[in-house]
Amino acid sequence: MESAKHAGDVAVAVSKAYGAETMFTLSGGHVFPLYDGAVHEGMRILDVRHEQSAVFAAEATARLTRKPGLAVLTAGPGITNGVSGVATAHFNGSPVVVLGGRAPQSRWGSGALQEMDHPPLLEPITKLSFTASGADSVGQDVEMAFRTAVAPHRGPVFLDFYMDHLFAPSEPHAVETQTPSPLEPDPDDLAAIARLLAEAERPVLVYGSDVWMDRAEEAARDFAEAWRLPVIPNGQGRGILPAGHELLVTRARGLAFAQADLVVVIGTPLDFRLGYGWFGGKDGAPLARVVHIADAPSQLATHMQPAAKAAGDLSVVFWGLGAACGDAGVKPDAYASWVSKLSEAAAAAIAGDAELLAADADPIHPMRIYGELNRVLDDDAVVIGDGGDFVSYAGKYVEPRRPGNWLDPGPYGCLGTGLGYSIAARLARPSSQVVLLLGDGAAGFSLMDVDTLVRHRLPVVMICGNNGIWGLEKHPMQLLYGYDVAAELQPNCRYDQVVTALGGGGELVTDPSEIGPALRRAFDSGIPYMVNIATDPQIAYPRNTTGV
């Protein structure tokens, strides 16, 4: 028998109107009406084994589809278990709506099960965090949540409902979805940036995740190509210029940032990943001038004073900046020798990697894994990183061929994102390869959600770089103190057997010559499959920053 209509139906209907197609959740009685609403409204319900994976899946959905992601969490521990996922969405600017259950209003204050006032907990890491005031307000409250999440600068919104309100009857809510009006950049700001480009001899563009999230990837590529400007991408800016593009100089990053006289950073914060916005100053040269461009004024750097800045819809920014460059007399051929220098340095770095990417070392050098992986990746493969040193190698040696196909935790650096991201990637890109790169430390956070992949028939290839240590901590501790503590894991732990026990497949690889065949077996399997590769614990990724 079909259940009566209620506020849960209204909440789901509004969510669907804003583009949410899947409800990521872990079952809980406080939110039963939302499940019932999903059944009535024809929305997919995908249930996970830990609430963090539900929010991470919703966040990855937002980042891959550029539509809002939806997670539904039950009261109390259901919501607190999802906090790291919400924080990750906050730092990544991902439009995620988290709908939560709440103890009944009729029992509030008397000690009901999991009674907790959630919004104050979520307020610092959301654009908006609030409680629906009643059954009759559910439709407009959910609509406010989605509108807020997708407005520039995008980000997560939390909304919870008293349990008795969700079960109560509620009138349907007429939804008029509104696309946020593009924020127009100040023409004077763009003119100032163009003048700096006209004066520069060694400029560099940095493209960040918001270029992709703002649907500005074509305008960004056109701008770089029109003015012959070298590009270094980060996050989901990777792939805007595909692997092999003559202006892509990621592998000459050190040289570019050391010798640049102008660095234009677009769609990413001037955080630890970019030296907090300090470039140049090497070998007696002056510091580079810095330009910061963001999709909203709230995202512009405040810890340092850029030489120029602008905020606005990033496609409009690129178009307007191109016109301003023409007015300012920018000459594309003025940078030819600089671009050639960086291109040659990048090519030399790539050539210098060949030996280690094919290394026969025993134990296995982690770079050999990426040498083999690059041979079997399709152009549209979605590559997901969840780990420390092992995933840092991926960021250096796996170059996406298309935009929007790379996912990592972002600047918050939260481990455990991988299984949730994989779930979302398989749904969002059903015909693409989905590859999850796991450090063995990261595997301990969310590997139980392989069960989710199995139950929902979502094939994913997992590659575990298994060095038996917390590499990101062990080596620095030894450098600082001459010893390390709390940095050991179980050598050659059989994470692949965990995957097999949960209904997937897997194998342990200890011989470098077996990596390639194992990867091909994984891709051919059609099931969640882990290639668990024992790597050399003595090898530390040669990083330049600790993020501190």
Solvent accessible surface area in square Angstrom, and as a share of the most:
residue,aa,sasa,rsa
1,M,241,1.08
2,E,126,0.56
3,S,51,0.33
4,A,83,0.64
5,K,117,0.50
6,H,16,0.07
7,A,0,0.00
8,G,0,0.00
9,D,7,0.04
10,V,9,0.05
11,A,0,0.00
12,V,1,0.00
13,A,39,0.30
14,V,0,0.00
15,S,0,0.00
16,K,83,0.35
17,A,48,0.37
18,Y,21,0.08
19,G,24,0.23
20,A,4,0.03
21,E,120,0.54
22,T,17,0.10
23,M,1,0.00
24,F,2,0.01
25,T,1,0.01
26,L,46,0.23
27,S,74,0.48
28,G,10,0.10
29,G,31,0.30
30,H,12,0.05
31,V,0,0.00
32,F,105,0.44
33,P,2,0.01
34,L,0,0.00
35,Y,31,0.12
36,D,39,0.20
37,G,0,0.00
38,A,0,0.00
39,V,109,0.62
40,H,41,0.18
41,E,55,0.25
42,G,61,0.59
43,M,12,0.05
44,R,125,0.46
45,I,56,0.28
46,L,0,0.00
47,D,50,0.26
48,V,5,0.03
49,R,109,0.40
50,H,70,0.31
51,E,12,0.05
52,Q,19,0.09
53,S,0,0.00
54,A,0,0.00
55,V,0,0.00
56,F,0,0.00
57,A,0,0.00
58,A,0,0.00
59,E,0,0.00
60,A,0,0.00
61,T,27,0.16
62,A,0,0.00
63,R,7,0.03
64,L,5,0.03
65,T,45,0.26
66,R,48,0.18
67,K,89,0.38
68,P,11,0.07
69,G,1,0.01
70,L,2,0.01
71,A,0,0.00
72,V,0,0.00
73,L,1,0.01
74,T,14,0.08
75,A,0,0.00
76,G,4,0.04
77,P,67,0.42
78,G,1,0.01
79,I,2,0.01
80,T,56,0.32
81,N,59,0.30
82,G,0,0.00
83,V,39,0.23
84,S,43,0.28
85,G,0,0.00
86,V,1,0.01
87,A,4,0.03
88,T,0,0.00
89,A,0,0.00
90,H,72,0.32
91,F,101,0.42
92,N,18,0.09
93,G,1,0.01
94,S,0,0.00
95,P,3,0.02
96,V,0,0.00
97,V,0,0.00
98,V,1,0.01
99,L,1,0.01
100,G,0,0.00
101,G,0,0.00
102,R,11,0.04
103,A,0,0.00
104,P,27,0.17
105,Q,90,0.40
106,S,96,0.62
107,R,156,0.57
108,W,85,0.30
109,G,64,0.62
110,S,82,0.53
111,G,67,0.64
112,A,28,0.21
113,L,132,0.66
114,Q,62,0.28
115,E,50,0.23
116,M,68,0.30
117,D,74,0.38
118,H,0,0.00
119,P,14,0.09
120,P,77,0.49
121,L,75,0.37
122,L,1,0.01
123,E,112,0.50
124,P,101,0.64
125,I,29,0.15
126,T,16,0.09
127,K,76,0.32
128,L,54,0.27
129,S,19,0.12
130,F,38,0.16
131,T,36,0.21
132,A,1,0.01
133,S,92,0.59
134,G,16,0.15
135,A,15,0.11
136,D,128,0.66
137,S,13,0.09
138,V,1,0.00
139,G,3,0.03
140,Q,109,0.48
141,D,13,0.07
142,V,0,0.00
143,E,15,0.07
144,M,97,0.43
145,A,0,0.00
146,F,0,0.00
147,R,86,0.31
148,T,32,0.19
149,A,0,0.00
150,V,31,0.18
151,A,31,0.24
152,P,58,0.37
153,H,29,0.13
154,R,22,0.08
155,G,3,0.02
156,P,1,0.00
157,V,0,0.00
158,F,1,0.00
159,L,0,0.00
160,D,0,0.00
161,F,0,0.00
162,Y,27,0.10
163,M,51,0.23
164,D,49,0.25
165,H,26,0.12
166,L,0,0.00
167,F,104,0.43
168,A,30,0.23
169,P,109,0.68
170,S,18,0.11
171,E,138,0.62
172,P,117,0.73
173,H,62,0.28
174,A,93,0.72
175,V,41,0.24
176,E,130,0.58
177,T,73,0.42
178,Q,106,0.47
179,T,126,0.73
180,P,48,0.30
181,S,96,0.62
182,P,82,0.52
183,L,70,0.35
184,E,121,0.54
185,P,9,0.06
186,D,67,0.35
187,P,102,0.64
188,D,107,0.55
189,D,50,0.26
190,L,9,0.05
191,A,34,0.27
192,A,29,0.22
193,I,0,0.00
194,A,0,0.00
195,R,131,0.48
196,L,20,0.10
197,L,1,0.01
198,A,45,0.35
199,E,106,0.47
200,A,8,0.06
201,E,114,0.51
202,R,72,0.26
203,P,0,0.00
204,V,0,0.00
205,L,0,0.00
206,V,0,0.00
207,Y,0,0.00
208,G,0,0.00
209,S,27,0.17
210,D,15,0.08
211,V,0,0.00
212,W,16,0.06
213,M,9,0.04
214,D,21,0.11
215,R,133,0.48
216,A,0,0.00
217,E,22,0.10
218,E,111,0.50
219,A,9,0.07
220,A,0,0.00
221,R,68,0.25
222,D,81,0.42
223,F,9,0.04
224,A,0,0.00
225,E,64,0.29
226,A,62,0.48
227,W,37,0.13
228,R,78,0.28
229,L,1,0.00
230,P,0,0.00
231,V,1,0.01
232,I,0,0.00
233,P,7,0.04
234,N,15,0.08
235,G,10,0.09
236,Q,1,0.00
237,G,0,0.00
238,R,13,0.05
239,G,1,0.01
240,I,1,0.01
241,L,2,0.01
242,P,46,0.29
243,A,40,0.31
244,G,80,0.77
245,H,36,0.16
246,E,104,0.47
247,L,0,0.00
248,L,22,0.11
249,V,0,0.00
250,T,23,0.14
251,R,46,0.17
252,A,6,0.04
253,R,83,0.30
254,G,55,0.53
255,L,50,0.25
256,A,0,0.00
257,F,26,0.11
258,A,20,0.16
259,Q,55,0.24
260,A,2,0.02
261,D,35,0.18
262,L,0,0.00
263,V,0,0.00
264,V,0,0.00
265,V,0,0.00
266,I,0,0.00
267,G,2,0.02
268,T,9,0.05
269,P,61,0.38
270,L,5,0.02
271,D,26,0.14
272,F,63,0.26
273,R,57,0.21
274,L,4,0.02
275,G,38,0.36
276,Y,85,0.32
277,G,0,0.00
278,W,149,0.52
279,F,8,0.03
280,G,10,0.10
281,G,35,0.33
282,K,114,0.48
283,D,146,0.76
284,G,81,0.78
285,A,39,0.30
286,P,107,0.67
287,L,100,0.50
288,A,9,0.07
289,R,99,0.36
290,V,7,0.04
291,V,0,0.00
292,H,2,0.01
293,I,0,0.00
294,A,4,0.03
295,D,2,0.01
296,A,7,0.05
297,P,90,0.56
298,S,89,0.57
299,Q,68,0.30
300,L,26,0.13
301,A,14,0.11
302,T,134,0.78
303,H,106,0.47
304,M,26,0.12
305,Q,141,0.63
306,P,8,0.05
307,A,55,0.42
308,A,11,0.09
309,K,81,0.34
310,A,2,0.01
311,A,15,0.11
312,G,0,0.00
313,D,32,0.17
314,L,0,0.00
315,S,13,0.09
316,V,30,0.17
317,V,0,0.00
318,F,3,0.01
319,W,165,0.58
320,G,25,0.24
321,L,1,0.00
322,G,17,0.17
323,A,67,0.52
324,A,15,0.11
325,C,0,0.00
326,G,45,0.44
327,D,132,0.68
328,A,36,0.28
329,G,42,0.41
330,V,10,0.06
331,K,132,0.56
332,P,42,0.27
333,D,108,0.56
334,A,63,0.49
335,Y,3,0.01
336,A,56,0.43
337,S,91,0.59
338,W,9,0.03
339,V,16,0.09
340,S,55,0.35
341,K,93,0.39
342,L,0,0.00
343,S,37,0.24
344,E,120,0.54
345,A,31,0.24
346,A,8,0.06
347,A,58,0.45
348,A,65,0.50
349,A,30,0.23
350,I,102,0.52
351,A,71,0.55
352,G,59,0.57
353,D,15,0.08
354,A,59,0.46
355,E,143,0.64
356,L,75,0.37
357,L,35,0.18
358,A,51,0.40
359,A,14,0.11
360,D,114,0.59
361,A,47,0.36
362,D,120,0.62
363,P,68,0.43
364,I,1,0.00
365,H,22,0.10
366,P,9,0.06
367,M,9,0.04
368,R,24,0.09
369,I,0,0.00
370,Y,0,0.00
371,G,10,0.09
372,E,18,0.08
373,L,0,0.00
374,N,49,0.25
375,R,158,0.58
376,V,27,0.16
377,L,20,0.10
378,D,72,0.37
379,D,75,0.39
380,D,38,0.20
381,A,7,0.06
382,V,0,0.00
383,V,7,0.04
384,I,0,0.00
385,G,0,0.00
386,D,0,0.00
387,G,18,0.17
388,G,22,0.21
389,D,17,0.09
390,F,17,0.07
391,V,13,0.07
392,S,29,0.19
393,Y,8,0.03
394,A,0,0.00
395,G,29,0.28
396,K,63,0.27
397,Y,27,0.10
398,V,3,0.02
399,E,40,0.18
400,P,13,0.08
401,R,88,0.32
402,R,121,0.44
403,P,33,0.21
404,G,0,0.00
405,N,7,0.04
406,W,6,0.02
407,L,0,0.00
408,D,30,0.16
409,P,14,0.09
410,G,18,0.17
411,P,27,0.17
412,Y,95,0.36
413,G,50,0.48
414,C,23,0.14
415,L,44,0.22
416,G,0,0.00
417,T,0,0.00
418,G,0,0.00
419,L,0,0.00
420,G,0,0.00
421,Y,0,0.00
422,S,0,0.00
423,I,0,0.00
424,A,0,0.00
425,A,0,0.00
426,R,28,0.10
427,L,40,0.20
428,A,30,0.23
429,R,51,0.19
430,P,102,0.64
431,S,109,0.70
432,S,11,0.07
433,Q,31,0.14
434,V,2,0.01
435,V,0,0.00
436,L,0,0.00
437,L,0,0.00
438,L,0,0.00
439,G,8,0.07
440,D,6,0.03
441,G,9,0.09
442,A,1,0.01
443,A,0,0.00
444,G,64,0.61
445,F,98,0.41
446,S,6,0.04
447,L,14,0.07
448,M,94,0.42
449,D,2,0.01
450,V,0,0.00
451,D,21,0.11
452,T,0,0.00
453,L,0,0.00
454,V,42,0.24
455,R,93,0.34
456,H,53,0.24
457,R,203,0.74
458,L,11,0.05
459,P,43,0.27
460,V,1,0.01
461,V,8,0.05
462,M,0,0.00
463,I,0,0.00
464,C,0,0.00
465,G,4,0.04
466,N,1,0.01
467,N,31,0.16
468,G,3,0.03
469,I,8,0.04
470,W,71,0.25
471,G,10,0.10
472,L,72,0.36
473,E,79,0.35
474,K,24,0.10
475,H,36,0.16
476,P,51,0.32
477,M,43,0.19
478,Q,71,0.32
479,L,157,0.78
480,L,132,0.66
481,Y,133,0.51
482,G,66,0.63
483,Y,123,0.47
484,D,30,0.16
485,V,88,0.51
486,A,101,0.78
487,A,0,0.00
488,E,109,0.49
489,L,44,0.22
490,Q,118,0.53
491,P,106,0.66
492,N,71,0.37
493,C,25,0.15
494,R,91,0.33
495,Y,25,0.09
496,D,2,0.01
497,Q,97,0.43
498,V,60,0.35
499,V,0,0.00
500,T,70,0.41
501,A,89,0.69
502,L,35,0.17
503,G,45,0.44
504,G,10,0.10
505,G,10,0.09
506,G,24,0.24
507,E,34,0.15
508,L,50,0.25
509,V,4,0.03
510,T,72,0.42
511,D,67,0.35
512,P,11,0.07
513,S,64,0.41
514,E,75,0.34
515,I,0,0.00
516,G,2,0.02
517,P,41,0.26
518,A,0,0.00
519,L,0,0.00
520,R,120,0.44
521,R,108,0.40
522,A,2,0.01
523,F,48,0.20
524,D,122,0.63
525,S,40,0.26
526,G,52,0.50
527,I,72,0.36
528,P,7,0.04
529,Y,27,0.10
530,M,0,0.00
531,V,0,0.00
532,N,0,0.00
533,I,0,0.00
534,A,13,0.10
535,T,11,0.06
536,D,24,0.13
537,P,43,0.27
538,Q,139,0.62
539,I,43,0.22
540,A,44,0.34
541,Y,38,0.15
542,P,93,0.58
543,R,82,0.30
544,N,157,0.80
545,T,63,0.37
546,T,108,0.63
547,G,27,0.26
548,V,157,0.90
